[in-house]
Amino acid sequence: MTNWGFDIIKPDKPQDKLARGGKMHHLLDIAFPKFYKDNSVWKLFPFTTPGEIKRIFEKQGVAGKYDFSSPL
């Protein structure tokens, strides 16, 4: 990976904690700036359905921190 790539995925954004270690949201921010809200599960967890993420996070009591609405 290049220095540019490492700079992109450095954990320096507030949503890094929300993403629970995920890094895909950095690339989505670059590809689609201002398309997703910062706490959007569509951006933070792109490989899991929003309904499943909501079910899991409701059990954990953290669903209120996230936006589950579609970006479209």
mmCIF file as Biopython writes it, N, C-alpha, C and O atoms, coordinates in Angstrom:
data_model
#
loop_
_atom_site.group_PDB
_atom_site.id
_atom_site.type_symbol
_atom_site.label_atom_id
_atom_site.label_alt_id
_atom_site.label_comp_id
_atom_site.label_asym_id
_atom_site.label_entity_id
_atom_site.label_seq_id
_atom_site.pdbx_PDB_ins_code
_atom_site.Cartn_x
_atom_site.Cartn_y
_atom_site.Cartn_z
_atom_site.occupancy
_atom_site.B_iso_or_equiv
_atom_site.auth_seq_id
_atom_site.auth_asym_id
_atom_site.pdbx_PDB_model_num
ATOM 1   N N  . MET A ? 1  ? 0.846   -1.169 0.000  1.0 0.0 1  A 1 
ATOM 2   C CA . MET A ? 1  ? 0.000   0.000  0.000  1.0 0.0 1  A 1 
ATOM 3   C C  . MET A ? 1  ? 0.900   1.244  0.000  1.0 0.0 1  A 1 
ATOM 4   O O  . MET A ? 1  ? 1.988   1.232  0.574  1.0 0.0 1  A 1 
ATOM 5   N N  . THR A ? 2  ? 0.442   2.285  -0.634 1.0 0.0 2  A 1 
ATOM 6   C CA . THR A ? 2  ? 1.209   3.528  -0.727 1.0 0.0 2  A 1 
ATOM 7   C C  . THR A ? 2  ? 1.000   4.387  0.516  1.0 0.0 2  A 1 
ATOM 8   O O  . THR A ? 2  ? 0.106   4.127  1.322  1.0 0.0 2  A 1 
ATOM 9   N N  . ASN A ? 3  ? 1.844   5.420  0.660  1.0 0.0 3  A 1 
ATOM 10  C CA . ASN A ? 3  ? 1.658   6.377  1.757  1.0 0.0 3  A 1 
ATOM 11  C C  . ASN A ? 3  ? 0.301   7.047  1.655  1.0 0.0 3  A 1 
ATOM 12  O O  . ASN A ? 3  ? -0.350  7.313  2.665  1.0 0.0 3  A 1 
ATOM 13  N N  . TRP A ? 4  ? -0.120  7.317  0.433  1.0 0.0 4  A 1 
ATOM 14  C CA . TRP A ? 4  ? -1.438  7.920  0.213  1.0 0.0 4  A 1 
ATOM 15  C C  . TRP A ? 4  ? -2.530  7.010  0.773  1.0 0.0 4  A 1 
ATOM 16  O O  . TRP A ? 4  ? -3.455  7.476  1.439  1.0 0.0 4  A 1 
ATOM 17  N N  . GLY A ? 5  ? -2.418  5.720  0.502  1.0 0.0 5  A 1 
ATOM 18  C CA . GLY A ? 5  ? -3.408  4.768  0.993  1.0 0.0 5  A 1 
ATOM 19  C C  . GLY A ? 5  ? -3.430  4.686  2.505  1.0 0.0 5  A 1 
ATOM 20  O O  . GLY A ? 5  ? -4.501  4.622  3.109  1.0 0.0 5  A 1 
ATOM 21  N N  . PHE A ? 6  ? -2.263  4.688  3.122  1.0 0.0 6  A 1 
ATOM 22  C CA . PHE A ? 6  ? -2.203  4.652  4.581  1.0 0.0 6  A 1 
ATOM 23  C C  . PHE A ? 6  ? -2.785  5.924  5.187  1.0 0.0 6  A 1 
ATOM 24  O O  . PHE A ? 6  ? -3.455  5.866  6.218  1.0 0.0 6  A 1 
ATOM 25  N N  . ASP A ? 7  ? -2.538  7.073  4.557  1.0 0.0 7  A 1 
ATOM 26  C CA . ASP A ? 7  ? -3.096  8.330  5.062  1.0 0.0 7  A 1 
ATOM 27  C C  . ASP A ? 7  ? -4.619  8.324  5.032  1.0 0.0 7  A 1 
ATOM 28  O O  . ASP A ? 7  ? -5.264  8.884  5.919  1.0 0.0 7  A 1 
ATOM 29  N N  . ILE A ? 8  ? -5.188  7.695  4.020  1.0 0.0 8  A 1 
ATOM 30  C CA . ILE A ? 8  ? -6.641  7.658  3.900  1.0 0.0 8  A 1 
ATOM 31  C C  . ILE A ? 8  ? -7.273  6.859  5.035  1.0 0.0 8  A 1 
ATOM 32  O O  . ILE A ? 8  ? -8.329  7.232  5.547  1.0 0.0 8  A 1 
ATOM 33  N N  . ILE A ? 9  ? -6.638  5.779  5.422  1.0 0.0 9  A 1 
ATOM 34  C CA . ILE A ? 9  ? -7.276  4.906  6.411  1.0 0.0 9  A 1 
ATOM 35  C C  . ILE A ? 9  ? -6.799  5.150  7.846  1.0 0.0 9  A 1 
ATOM 36  O O  . ILE A ? 9  ? -7.119  4.363  8.737  1.0 0.0 9  A 1 
ATOM 37  N N  . LYS A ? 10 ? -6.048  6.212  8.084  1.0 0.0 10 A 1 
ATOM 38  C CA . LYS A ? 10 ? -5.653  6.524  9.460  1.0 0.0 10 A 1 
ATOM 39  C C  . LYS A ? 10 ? -6.907  6.776  10.293 1.0 0.0 10 A 1 
ATOM 40  O O  . LYS A ? 10 ? -7.843  7.424  9.827  1.0 0.0 10 A 1 
ATOM 41  N N  . PRO A ? 11 ? -6.926  6.265  11.521 1.0 0.0 11 A 1 
ATOM 42  C CA . PRO A ? 11 ? -8.104  6.453  12.373 1.0 0.0 11 A 1 
ATOM 43  C C  . PRO A ? 11 ? -8.145  7.840  13.003 1.0 0.0 11 A 1 
ATOM 44  O O  . PRO A ? 11 ? -7.856  7.993  14.190 1.0 0.0 11 A 1 
ATOM 45  N N  . ASP A ? 12 ? -8.498  8.837  12.222 1.0 0.0 12 A 1 
ATOM 46  C CA . ASP A ? 12 ? -8.513  10.198 12.746 1.0 0.0 12 A 1 
ATOM 47  C C  . ASP A ? 12 ? -9.869  10.887 12.615 1.0 0.0 12 A 1 
ATOM 48  O O  . ASP A ? 12 ? -9.995  12.068 12.936 1.0 0.0 12 A 1 
ATOM 49  N N  . LYS A ? 13 ? -10.864 10.174 12.155 1.0 0.0 13 A 1 
ATOM 50  C CA . LYS A ? 13 ? -12.187 10.763 11.999 1.0 0.0 13 A 1 
ATOM 51  C C  . LYS A ? 13 ? -13.113 10.240 13.091 1.0 0.0 13 A 1 
ATOM 52  O O  . LYS A ? 13 ? -12.971 9.094  13.519 1.0 0.0 13 A 1 
ATOM 53  N N  . PRO A ? 14 ? -14.063 11.061 13.553 1.0 0.0 14 A 1 
ATOM 54  C CA . PRO A ? 14 ? -14.990 10.604 14.600 1.0 0.0 14 A 1 
ATOM 55  C C  . PRO A ? 14 ? -15.764 9.344  14.220 1.0 0.0 14 A 1 
ATOM 56  O O  . PRO A ? 14 ? -16.069 8.527  15.090 1.0 0.0 14 A 1 
ATOM 57  N N  . GLN A ? 15 ? -16.087 9.171  12.943 1.0 0.0 15 A 1 
ATOM 58  C CA . GLN A ? 15 ? -16.873 8.002  12.554 1.0 0.0 15 A 1 
ATOM 59  C C  . GLN A ? 15 ? -16.060 6.712  12.575 1.0 0.0 15 A 1 
ATOM 60  O O  . GLN A ? 15 ? -16.625 5.632  12.406 1.0 0.0 15 A 1 
ATOM 61  N N  . ASP A ? 16 ? -14.729 6.804  12.782 1.0 0.0 16 A 1 
ATOM 62  C CA . ASP A ? 16 ? -13.927 5.585  12.892 1.0 0.0 16 A 1 
ATOM 63  C C  . ASP A ? 16 ? -14.382 4.735  14.075 1.0 0.0 16 A 1 
ATOM 64  O O  . ASP A ? 16 ? -14.409 3.507  13.984 1.0 0.0 16 A 1 
ATOM 65  N N  . LYS A ? 17 ? -14.737 5.380  15.177 1.0 0.0 17 A 1 
ATOM 66  C CA . LYS A ? 17 ? -15.252 4.631  16.330 1.0 0.0 17 A 1 
ATOM 67  C C  . LYS A ? 17 ? -16.609 4.026  16.002 1.0 0.0 17 A 1 
ATOM 68  O O  . LYS A ? 17 ? -16.907 2.905  16.413 1.0 0.0 17 A 1 
ATOM 69  N N  . LEU A ? 18 ? -17.430 4.761  15.264 1.0 0.0 18 A 1 
ATOM 70  C CA . LEU A ? 18 ? -18.742 4.237  14.879 1.0 0.0 18 A 1 
ATOM 71  C C  . LEU A ? 18 ? -18.607 3.050  13.942 1.0 0.0 18 A 1 
ATOM 72  O O  . LEU A ? 18 ? -19.431 2.137  13.978 1.0 0.0 18 A 1 
ATOM 73  N N  . ALA A ? 19 ? -17.579 3.049  13.104 1.0 0.0 19 A 1 
ATOM 74  C CA . ALA A ? 19 ? -17.393 1.965  12.135 1.0 0.0 19 A 1 
ATOM 75  C C  . ALA A ? 19 ? -16.798 0.711  12.767 1.0 0.0 19 A 1 
ATOM 76  O O  . ALA A ? 19 ? -16.711 -0.330 12.116 1.0 0.0 19 A 1 
ATOM 77  N N  . ARG A ? 20 ? -16.392 0.804  14.016 1.0 0.0 20 A 1 
ATOM 78  C CA . ARG A ? 20 ? -15.875 -0.351 14.766 1.0 0.0 20 A 1 
ATOM 79  C C  . ARG A ? 20 ? -14.711 -1.037 14.063 1.0 0.0 20 A 1 
ATOM 80  O O  . ARG A ? 20 ? -14.654 -2.265 13.983 1.0 0.0 20 A 1 
ATOM 81  N N  . GLY A ? 21 ? -13.794 -0.236 13.560 1.0 0.0 21 A 1 
ATOM 82  C CA . GLY A ? 21 ? -12.609 -0.789 12.914 1.0 0.0 21 A 1 
ATOM 83  C C  . GLY A ? 21 ? -12.691 -0.874 11.401 1.0 0.0 21 A 1 
ATOM 84  O O  . GLY A ? 21 ? -11.685 -1.142 10.744 1.0 0.0 21 A 1 
ATOM 85  N N  . GLY A ? 22 ? -13.853 -0.655 10.843 1.0 0.0 22 A 1 
ATOM 86  C CA . GLY A ? 22 ? -14.004 -0.697 9.391  1.0 0.0 22 A 1 
ATOM 87  C C  . GLY A ? 22 ? -13.317 0.482  8.729  1.0 0.0 22 A 1 
ATOM 88  O O  . GLY A ? 22 ? -13.195 1.549  9.330  1.0 0.0 22 A 1 
ATOM 89  N N  . LYS A ? 23 ? -12.878 0.300  7.522  1.0 0.0 23 A 1 
ATOM 90  C CA . LYS A ? 23 ? -12.180 1.362  6.787  1.0 0.0 23 A 1 
ATOM 91  C C  . LYS A ? 23 ? -12.846 1.713  5.466  1.0 0.0 23 A 1 
ATOM 92  O O  . LYS A ? 23 ? -12.462 2.690  4.824  1.0 0.0 23 A 1 
ATOM 93  N N  . MET A ? 24 ? -13.819 0.947  5.056  1.0 0.0 24 A 1 
ATOM 94  C CA . MET A ? 24 ? -14.460 1.165  3.763  1.0 0.0 24 A 1 
ATOM 95  C C  . MET A ? 24 ? -15.105 2.549  3.673  1.0 0.0 24 A 1 
ATOM 96  O O  . MET A ? 24 ? -15.185 3.123  2.586  1.0 0.0 24 A 1 
ATOM 97  N N  . HIS A ? 25 ? -15.565 3.090  4.803  1.0 0.0 25 A 1 
ATOM 98  C CA . HIS A ? 25 ? -16.224 4.398  4.769  1.0 0.0 25 A 1 
ATOM 99  C C  . HIS A ? 25 ? -15.293 5.502  4.289  1.0 0.0 25 A 1 
ATOM 100 O O  . HIS A ? 25 ? -15.755 6.492  3.721  1.0 0.0 25 A 1 
ATOM 101 N N  . HIS A ? 26 ? -13.986 5.349  4.507  1.0 0.0 26 A 1 
ATOM 102 C CA . HIS A ? 26 ? -13.036 6.345  4.003  1.0 0.0 26 A 1 
ATOM 103 C C  . HIS A ? 26 ? -13.073 6.392  2.472  1.0 0.0 26 A 1 
ATOM 104 O O  . HIS A ? 26 ? -13.099 7.467  1.872  1.0 0.0 26 A 1 
ATOM 105 N N  . LEU A ? 27 ? -13.077 5.230  1.865  1.0 0.0 27 A 1 
ATOM 106 C CA . LEU A ? 27 ? -13.103 5.170  0.400  1.0 0.0 27 A 1 
ATOM 107 C C  . LEU A ? 27 ? -14.437 5.665  -0.153 1.0 0.0 27 A 1 
ATOM 108 O O  . LEU A ? 27 ? -14.472 6.318  -1.196 1.0 0.0 27 A 1 
ATOM 109 N N  . LEU A ? 28 ? -15.530 5.358  0.538  1.0 0.0 28 A 1 
ATOM 110 C CA . LEU A ? 28 ? -16.838 5.848  0.091  1.0 0.0 28 A 1 
ATOM 111 C C  . LEU A ? 28 ? -16.927 7.363  0.206  1.0 0.0 28 A 1 
ATOM 112 O O  . LEU A ? 28 ? -17.562 8.009  -0.628 1.0 0.0 28 A 1 
ATOM 113 N N  . ASP A ? 29 ? -16.298 7.941  1.233  1.0 0.0 29 A 1 
ATOM 114 C CA . ASP A ? 29 ? -16.266 9.404  1.368  1.0 0.0 29 A 1 
ATOM 115 C C  . ASP A ? 29 ? -15.532 10.057 0.199  1.0 0.0 29 A 1 
ATOM 116 O O  . ASP A ? 29 ? -15.924 11.126 -0.267 1.0 0.0 29 A 1 
ATOM 117 N N  . ILE A ? 30 ? -14.474 9.414  -0.267 1.0 0.0 30 A 1 
ATOM 118 C CA . ILE A ? 30 ? -13.708 9.956  -1.392 1.0 0.0 30 A 1 
ATOM 119 C C  . ILE A ? 30 ? -14.498 9.806  -2.692 1.0 0.0 30 A 1 
ATOM 120 O O  . ILE A ? 30 ? -14.570 10.735 -3.497 1.0 0.0 30 A 1 
ATOM 121 N N  . ALA A ? 31 ? -15.080 8.640  -2.884 1.0 0.0 31 A 1 
ATOM 122 C CA . ALA A ? 31 ? -15.812 8.374  -4.126 1.0 0.0 31 A 1 
ATOM 123 C C  . ALA A ? 31 ? -17.122 9.143  -4.212 1.0 0.0 31 A 1 
ATOM 124 O O  . ALA A ? 31 ? -17.519 9.580  -5.292 1.0 0.0 31 A 1 
ATOM 125 N N  . PHE A ? 32 ? -17.797 9.308  -3.075 1.0 0.0 32 A 1 
ATOM 126 C CA . PHE A ? 32 ? -19.114 9.958  -3.048 1.0 0.0 32 A 1 
ATOM 127 C C  . PHE A ? 32 ? -19.160 11.008 -1.939 1.0 0.0 32 A 1 
ATOM 128 O O  . PHE A ? 32 ? -19.858 10.819 -0.943 1.0 0.0 32 A 1 
ATOM 129 N N  . PRO A ? 33 ? -18.428 12.107 -2.096 1.0 0.0 33 A 1 
ATOM 130 C CA . PRO A ? 33 ? -18.406 13.112 -1.033 1.0 0.0 33 A 1 
ATOM 131 C C  . PRO A ? 33 ? -19.793 13.693 -0.772 1.0 0.0 33 A 1 
ATOM 132 O O  . PRO A ? 33 ? -20.535 14.008 -1.703 1.0 0.0 33 A 1 
ATOM 133 N N  . LYS A ? 34 ? -20.124 13.827 0.492  1.0 0.0 34 A 1 
ATOM 134 C CA . LYS A ? 34 ? -21.384 14.425 0.963  1.0 0.0 34 A 1 
ATOM 135 C C  . LYS A ? 34 ? -22.622 13.619 0.567  1.0 0.0 34 A 1 
ATOM 136 O O  . LYS A ? 34 ? -23.737 14.131 0.671  1.0 0.0 34 A 1 
ATOM 137 N N  . PHE A ? 35 ? -22.458 12.383 0.120  1.0 0.0 35 A 1 
ATOM 138 C CA . PHE A ? 35 ? -23.605 11.559 -0.260 1.0 0.0 35 A 1 
ATOM 139 C C  . PHE A ? 35 ? -24.219 10.892 0.961  1.0 0.0 35 A 1 
ATOM 140 O O  . PHE A ? 35 ? -25.440 10.784 1.070  1.0 0.0 35 A 1 
ATOM 141 N N  . TYR A ? 36 ? -23.370 10.448 1.877  1.0 0.0 36 A 1 
ATOM 142 C CA . TYR A ? 36 ? -23.826 9.762  3.088  1.0 0.0 36 A 1 
ATOM 143 C C  . TYR A ? 36 ? -23.678 10.672 4.300  1.0 0.0 36 A 1 
ATOM 144 O O  . TYR A ? 36 ? -22.783 11.517 4.343  1.0 0.0 36 A 1 
ATOM 145 N N  . LYS A ? 37 ? -24.556 10.499 5.283  1.0 0.0 37 A 1 
ATOM 146 C CA . LYS A ? 37 ? -24.374 11.166 6.570  1.0 0.0 37 A 1 
ATOM 147 C C  . LYS A ? 37 ? -23.199 10.497 7.281  1.0 0.0 37 A 1 
ATOM 148 O O  . LYS A ? 37 ? -22.871 9.343  7.001  1.0 0.0 37 A 1 
ATOM 149 N N  . ASP A ? 38 ? -22.571 11.225 8.198  1.0 0.0 38 A 1 
ATOM 150 C CA . ASP A ? 38 ? -21.400 10.684 8.896  1.0 0.0 38 A 1 
ATOM 151 C C  . ASP A ? 38 ? -21.702 9.421  9.689  1.0 0.0 38 A 1 
ATOM 152 O O  . ASP A ? 38 ? -20.828 8.570  9.855  1.0 0.0 38 A 1 
ATOM 153 N N  . ASN A ? 39 ? -22.929 9.290  10.178 1.0 0.0 39 A 1 
ATOM 154 C CA . ASN A ? 39 ? -23.281 8.123  10.991 1.0 0.0 39 A 1 
ATOM 155 C C  . ASN A ? 39 ? -24.173 7.132  10.242 1.0 0.0 39 A 1 
ATOM 156 O O  . ASN A ? 39 ? -24.868 6.331  10.867 1.0 0.0 39 A 1 
ATOM 157 N N  . SER A ? 40 ? -24.158 7.181  8.931  1.0 0.0 40 A 1 
ATOM 158 C CA . SER A ? 40 ? -24.989 6.300  8.105  1.0 0.0 40 A 1 
ATOM 159 C C  . SER A ? 40 ? -24.469 4.863  8.125  1.0 0.0 40 A 1 
ATOM 160 O O  . SER A ? 40 ? -23.295 4.615  7.849  1.0 0.0 40 A 1 
ATOM 161 N N  . VAL A ? 41 ? -25.352 3.924  8.452  1.0 0.0 41 A 1 
ATOM 162 C CA . VAL A ? 41 ? -24.947 2.513  8.415  1.0 0.0 41 A 1 
ATOM 163 C C  . VAL A ? 41 ? -24.696 2.065  6.983  1.0 0.0 41 A 1 
ATOM 164 O O  . VAL A ? 41 ? -23.976 1.094  6.754  1.0 0.0 41 A 1 
ATOM 165 N N  . TRP A ? 42 ? -25.280 2.760  6.025  1.0 0.0 42 A 1 
ATOM 166 C CA . TRP A ? 42 ? -25.045 2.430  4.607  1.0 0.0 42 A 1 
ATOM 167 C C  . TRP A ? 42 ? -23.582 2.663  4.248  1.0 0.0 42 A 1 
ATOM 168 O O  . TRP A ? 42 ? -23.016 1.939  3.429  1.0 0.0 42 A 1 
ATOM 169 N N  . LYS A ? 43 ? -22.973 3.669  4.859  1.0 0.0 43 A 1 
ATOM 170 C CA . LYS A ? 43 ? -21.563 3.973  4.602  1.0 0.0 43 A 1 
ATOM 171 C C  . LYS A ? 43 ? -20.641 3.195  5.541  1.0 0.0 43 A 1 
ATOM 172 O O  . LYS A ? 43 ? -19.628 2.654  5.099  1.0 0.0 43 A 1 
ATOM 173 N N  . LEU A ? 44 ? -20.974 3.133  6.812  1.0 0.0 44 A 1 
ATOM 174 C CA . LEU A ? 44 ? -20.090 2.532  7.801  1.0 0.0 44 A 1 
ATOM 175 C C  . LEU A ? 44 ? -20.027 1.008  7.723  1.0 0.0 44 A 1 
ATOM 176 O O  . LEU A ? 44 ? -19.006 0.406  8.056  1.0 0.0 44 A 1 
ATOM 177 N N  . PHE A ? 45 ? -21.125 0.387  7.281  1.0 0.0 45 A 1 
ATOM 178 C CA . PHE A ? 45 ? -21.196 -1.082 7.201  1.0 0.0 45 A 1 
ATOM 179 C C  . PHE A ? 45 ? -21.770 -1.492 5.848  1.0 0.0 45 A 1 
ATOM 180 O O  . PHE A ? 45 ? -22.869 -2.043 5.788  1.0 0.0 45 A 1 
ATOM 181 N N  . PRO A ? 46 ? -21.038 -1.229 4.753  1.0 0.0 46 A 1 
ATOM 182 C CA . PRO A ? 46 ? -21.600 -1.429 3.411  1.0 0.0 46 A 1 
ATOM 183 C C  . PRO A ? 46 ? -21.838 -2.883 3.014  1.0 0.0 46 A 1 
ATOM 184 O O  . PRO A ? 46 ? -22.523 -3.140 2.024  1.0 0.0 46 A 1 
ATOM 185 N N  . PHE A ? 47 ? -21.296 -3.827 3.752  1.0 0.0 47 A 1 
ATOM 186 C CA . PHE A ? 47 ? -21.447 -5.233 3.376  1.0 0.0 47 A 1 
ATOM 187 C C  . PHE A ? 47 ? -22.484 -5.967 4.218  1.0 0.0 47 A 1 
ATOM 188 O O  . PHE A ? 47 ? -22.588 -7.191 4.146  1.0 0.0 47 A 1 
ATOM 189 N N  . THR A ? 48 ? -23.247 -5.232 5.011  1.0 0.0 48 A 1 
ATOM 190 C CA . THR A ? 48 ? -24.310 -5.806 5.834  1.0 0.0 48 A 1 
ATOM 191 C C  . THR A ? 48 ? -25.577 -5.004 5.589  1.0 0.0 48 A 1 
ATOM 192 O O  . THR A ? 48 ? -25.515 -3.786 5.421  1.0 0.0 48 A 1 
ATOM 193 N N  . THR A ? 49 ? -26.720 -5.667 5.567  1.0 0.0 49 A 1 
ATOM 194 C CA . THR A ? 49 ? -27.967 -4.947 5.317  1.0 0.0 49 A 1 
ATOM 195 C C  . THR A ? 49 ? -28.292 -4.040 6.502  1.0 0.0 49 A 1 
ATOM 196 O O  . THR A ? 49 ? -28.038 -4.407 7.650  1.0 0.0 49 A 1 
ATOM 197 N N  . PRO A ? 50 ? -28.851 -2.859 6.234  1.0 0.0 50 A 1 
ATOM 198 C CA . PRO A ? 50 ? -29.205 -1.945 7.314  1.0 0.0 50 A 1 
ATOM 199 C C  . PRO A ? 50 ? -30.164 -2.566 8.337  1.0 0.0 50 A 1 
ATOM 200 O O  . PRO A ? 50 ? -30.068 -2.281 9.531  1.0 0.0 50 A 1 
ATOM 201 N N  . GLY A ? 51 ? -31.081 -3.408 7.872  1.0 0.0 51 A 1 
ATOM 202 C CA . GLY A ? 51 ? -32.008 -4.057 8.794  1.0 0.0 51 A 1 
ATOM 203 C C  . GLY A ? 51 ? -31.302 -4.970 9.779  1.0 0.0 51 A 1 
ATOM 204 O O  . GLY A ? 51 ? -31.648 -5.002 10.960 1.0 0.0 51 A 1 
ATOM 205 N N  . GLU A ? 52 ? -30.330 -5.700 9.305  1.0 0.0 52 A 1 
ATOM 206 C CA . GLU A ? 52 ? -29.567 -6.605 10.181 1.0 0.0 52 A 1 
ATOM 207 C C  . GLU A ? 52 ? -28.703 -5.816 11.160 1.0 0.0 52 A 1 
ATOM 208 O O  . GLU A ? 52 ? -28.617 -6.161 12.339 1.0 0.0 52 A 1 
ATOM 209 N N  . ILE A ? 53 ? -28.070 -4.763 10.671 1.0 0.0 53 A 1 
ATOM 210 C CA . ILE A ? 53 ? -27.267 -3.915 11.557 1.0 0.0 53 A 1 
ATOM 211 C C  . ILE A ? 53 ? -28.154 -3.301 12.635 1.0 0.0 53 A 1 
ATOM 212 O O  . ILE A ? 53 ? -27.765 -3.243 13.802 1.0 0.0 53 A 1 
ATOM 213 N N  . LYS A ? 54 ? -29.343 -2.843 12.252 1.0 0.0 54 A 1 
ATOM 214 C CA . LYS A ? 54 ? -30.252 -2.240 13.228 1.0 0.0 54 A 1 
ATOM 215 C C  . LYS A ? 54 ? -30.651 -3.257 14.291 1.0 0.0 54 A 1 
ATOM 216 O O  . LYS A ? 54 ? -30.688 -2.931 15.478 1.0 0.0 54 A 1 
ATOM 217 N N  . ARG A ? 55 ? -30.947 -4.474 13.878 1.0 0.0 55 A 1 
ATOM 218 C CA . ARG A ? 55 ? -31.329 -5.522 14.828 1.0 0.0 55 A 1 
ATOM 219 C C  . ARG A ? 55 ? -30.193 -5.780 15.826 1.0 0.0 55 A 1 
ATOM 220 O O  . ARG A ? 55 ? -30.429 -5.886 17.030 1.0 0.0 55 A 1 
ATOM 221 N N  . ILE A ? 56 ? -28.989 -5.876 15.326 1.0 0.0 56 A 1 
ATOM 222 C CA . ILE A ? 56 ? -27.831 -6.129 16.190 1.0 0.0 56 A 1 
ATOM 223 C C  . ILE A ? 56 ? -27.597 -4.960 17.140 1.0 0.0 56 A 1 
ATOM 224 O O  . ILE A ? 56 ? -27.380 -5.158 18.336 1.0 0.0 56 A 1 
ATOM 225 N N  . PHE A ? 57 ? -27.640 -3.743 16.604 1.0 0.0 57 A 1 
ATOM 226 C CA . PHE A ? 57 ? -27.352 -2.573 17.426 1.0 0.0 57 A 1 
ATOM 227 C C  . PHE A ? 57 ? -28.455 -2.285 18.436 1.0 0.0 57 A 1 
ATOM 228 O O  . PHE A ? 57 ? -28.178 -1.744 19.507 1.0 0.0 57 A 1 
ATOM 229 N N  . GLU A ? 58 ? -29.694 -2.634 18.119 1.0 0.0 58 A 1 
ATOM 230 C CA . GLU A ? 58 ? -30.764 -2.484 19.107 1.0 0.0 58 A 1 
ATOM 231 C C  . GLU A ? 58 ? -30.520 -3.410 20.292 1.0 0.0 58 A 1 
ATOM 232 O O  . GLU A ? 58 ? -30.748 -3.022 21.437 1.0 0.0 58 A 1 
ATOM 233 N N  . LYS A ? 59 ? -30.064 -4.620 20.030 1.0 0.0 59 A 1 
ATOM 234 C CA . LYS A ? 59 ? -29.730 -5.554 21.115 1.0 0.0 59 A 1 
ATOM 235 C C  . LYS A ? 59 ? -28.587 -5.013 21.974 1.0 0.0 59 A 1 
ATOM 236 O O  . LYS A ? 59 ? -28.561 -5.221 23.187 1.0 0.0 59 A 1 
ATOM 237 N N  . GLN A ? 60 ? -27.653 -4.324 21.344 1.0 0.0 60 A 1 
ATOM 238 C CA . GLN A ? 60 ? -26.496 -3.779 22.056 1.0 0.0 60 A 1 
ATOM 239 C C  . GLN A ? 60 ? -26.794 -2.426 22.695 1.0 0.0 60 A 1 
ATOM 240 O O  . GLN A ? 60 ? -25.999 -1.930 23.494 1.0 0.0 60 A 1 
ATOM 241 N N  . GLY A ? 61 ? -27.936 -1.824 22.348 1.0 0.0 61 A 1 
ATOM 242 C CA . GLY A ? 61 ? -28.315 -0.534 22.912 1.0 0.0 61 A 1 
ATOM 243 C C  . GLY A ? 61 ? -27.585 0.656  22.320 1.0 0.0 61 A 1 
ATOM 244 O O  . GLY A ? 61 ? -27.484 1.700  22.965 1.0 0.0 61 A 1 
ATOM 245 N N  . VAL A ? 62 ? -27.075 0.521  21.106 1.0 0.0 62 A 1 
ATOM 246 C CA . VAL A ? 62 ? -26.333 1.620  20.477 1.0 0.0 62 A 1 
ATOM 247 C C  . VAL A ? 62 ? -26.981 2.108  19.181 1.0 0.0 62 A 1 
ATOM 248 O O  . VAL A ? 62 ? -26.393 2.927  18.474 1.0 0.0 62 A 1 
ATOM 249 N N  . ALA A ? 63 ? -28.162 1.628  18.861 1.0 0.0 63 A 1 
ATOM 250 C CA . ALA A ? 63 ? -28.808 1.978  17.587 1.0 0.0 63 A 1 
ATOM 251 C C  . ALA A ? 63 ? -29.062 3.477  17.456 1.0 0.0 63 A 1 
ATOM 252 O O  . ALA A ? 63 ? -29.094 3.994  16.340 1.0 0.0 63 A 1 
ATOM 253 N N  . GLY A ? 64 ? -29.241 4.177  18.556 1.0 0.0 64 A 1 
ATOM 254 C CA . GLY A ? 64 ? -29.505 5.611  18.518 1.0 0.0 64 A 1 
ATOM 255 C C  . GLY A ? 64 ? -28.348 6.444  17.988 1.0 0.0 64 A 1 
ATOM 256 O O  . GLY A ? 64 ? -28.540 7.605  17.629 1.0 0.0 64 A 1 
ATOM 257 N N  . LYS A ? 65 ? -27.168 5.880  17.933 1.0 0.0 65 A 1 
ATOM 258 C CA . LYS A ? 65 ? -25.987 6.599  17.434 1.0 0.0 65 A 1 
ATOM 259 C C  . LYS A ? 65 ? -25.909 6.606  15.912 1.0 0.0 65 A 1 
ATOM 260 O O  . LYS A ? 65 ? -25.097 7.329  15.335 1.0 0.0 65 A 1 
ATOM 261 N N  . TYR A ? 66 ? -26.747 5.805  15.260 1.0 0.0 66 A 1 
ATOM 262 C CA . TYR A ? 66 ? -26.623 5.590  13.821 1.0 0.0 66 A 1 
ATOM 263 C C  . TYR A ? 66 ? -27.859 6.055  13.059 1.0 0.0 66 A 1 
ATOM 264 O O  . TYR A ? 66 ? -28.963 6.118  13.599 1.0 0.0 66 A 1 
ATOM 265 N N  . ASP A ? 67 ? -27.636 6.379  11.784 1.0 0.0 67 A 1 
ATOM 266 C CA . ASP A ? 67 ? -28.723 6.733  10.872 1.0 0.0 67 A 1 
ATOM 267 C C  . ASP A ? 67 ? -28.955 5.540  9.947  1.0 0.0 67 A 1 
ATOM 268 O O  . ASP A ? 67 ? -28.043 5.088  9.255  1.0 0.0 67 A 1 
ATOM 269 N N  . PHE A ? 68 ? -30.189 5.037  9.947  1.0 0.0 68 A 1 
ATOM 270 C CA . PHE A ? 68 ? -30.521 3.856  9.151  1.0 0.0 68 A 1 
ATOM 271 C C  . PHE A ? 68 ? -31.273 4.201  7.868  1.0 0.0 68 A 1 
ATOM 272 O O  . PHE A ? 68 ? -31.606 3.307  7.089  1.0 0.0 68 A 1 
ATOM 273 N N  . SER A ? 69 ? -31.542 5.475  7.641  1.0 0.0 69 A 1 
ATOM 274 C CA . SER A ? 69 ? -32.310 5.866  6.455  1.0 0.0 69 A 1 
ATOM 275 C C  . SER A ? 69 ? -31.463 5.743  5.192  1.0 0.0 69 A 1 
ATOM 276 O O  . SER A ? 69 ? -30.244 5.912  5.217  1.0 0.0 69 A 1 
ATOM 277 N N  . SER A ? 70 ? -32.141 5.446  4.093  1.0 0.0 70 A 1 
ATOM 278 C CA . SER A ? 70 ? -31.465 5.291  2.808  1.0 0.0 70 A 1 
ATOM 279 C C  . SER A ? 70 ? -30.907 6.636  2.341  1.0 0.0 70 A 1 
ATOM 280 O O  . SER A ? 70 ? -31.572 7.658  2.505  1.0 0.0 70 A 1 
ATOM 281 N N  . PRO A ? 71 ? -29.718 6.660  1.771  1.0 0.0 71 A 1 
ATOM 282 C CA . PRO A ? 71 ? -29.163 7.918  1.286  1.0 0.0 71 A 1 
ATOM 283 C C  . PRO A ? 71 ? -29.829 8.423  0.009  1.0 0.0 71 A 1 
ATOM 284 O O  . PRO A ? 71 ? -29.582 9.555  -0.408 1.0 0.0 71 A 1 
ATOM 285 N N  . LEU A ? 72 ? -30.661 7.608  -0.609 1.0 0.0 72 A 1 
ATOM 286 C CA . LEU A ? 72 ? -31.305 8.020  -1.861 1.0 0.0 72 A 1 
ATOM 287 C C  . LEU A ? 72 ? -32.597 8.742  -1.626 1.0 0.0 72 A 1 
ATOM 288 O O  . LEU A ? 72 ? -33.257 9.152  -2.580 1.0 0.0 72 A 1 
#
